[in-house]
């Protein structure tokens, strides 16, 4: 008797028709896997039109800084300190106040800095050296007085959870210039996450591969980066090749979760070779670390994260999101009780690191291609809360941009004489997002994704590019 010599021959002989069908399936699956190349959803893509900005460092100040104490001085508030807001301004209702509290003058000292003469307060002495590279957006407004919905609005264009974040849209539109690092990285405040949590860097209904990757504090920002002892190398490569072949055989069109899983395996393998060098700050000079304020206790953490952000964009990472504030209330810009000590502490954390980042990028020739964003969910009212603090103000507040095709040394838009509402060249969240995408070479009306029967976009059905921002 001639015994079968292979498993396939055994199945064919002993299984009859069923064995033949099984063998046919296996052979077809192997052929399909061998012939069908797996797509790389993070491959770099051309923008809709040429643009200077290629990457983004998006700094988010959690809790809502006060523009009239930082970037937008209002002498009229000082003149009417302790008096009610004029009746013609209505009753600006916020989360904890009803609009009937008296005006609260800023105690900060402002100066006109740089050749442009932009106003900046004594809370930001280091940033004052960089104002000629900065464009203030003084007329921003949003729709919510509550932290989490306002954060979702600034991050995703909607006040509800479940929509893709700005960073996800950017990486979906442009892919990544790095084959060995995540396209979208998120650096949190060590004390905790912002109130909006993970939806702020979620991919929403976009393929999962476009969501943000968390990098943690310490010498190992990426968990499980090193392979276990005895693993790695060619052994791990063969394992991944087998997984890739098996997954490819079962990959169906539109199965973005499986595509993302396959891509994550491959990226994780490459990161083991390249990410340790990218996050190793020991190779930076003492002078560079001093520039970011890493040699000082109060600014060491934020400075470390901004220096890491520079190293990431330098190596092709598309979008880096860095948070100032998170976790307990004392580690946020949410100055309800006493604004001065709160903002003195928070500005002490970020002032020198941000100035260091702008100077460092400029000296390396990276500022022209890196869009730097300073944002928050809203501002703070000109009226008082409890005599020394300020409640949330979504009606008119300041954010700013630098680098990446931005015309620096200017202020776009205005709030009224009390800093309550945007009154000139109003900039909605949709306008803000449309402008950021434009600086990256993306048309916000063309950057769409089919979802639930309609072509969704970051700016929904609104948004205009703020032309004055463009260099």
PyMOL commands that set and color helices and strands:
alter all, ss='L'
color gray80, all
select helices_A, chain A and resi 7-35+67-69+75-79+87-89+122-124+127-133+147-156+166-174+197-201+208-210+233-250+256-278+281-283+286-291+297-314+329-331+339-363+367-369+429-439+467-469
alter helices_A, ss='H'
color red, helices_A
select strands_A, chain A and resi 55-61+110-113+118-121+134-140+184-187+213-215+319-324+370-375+379-380+392-393+397-402+410-412+414-415+422-424+448-451+454-457
alter strands_A, ss='S'
color yellow, strands_A
deselect
rebuild
show_as cartoon
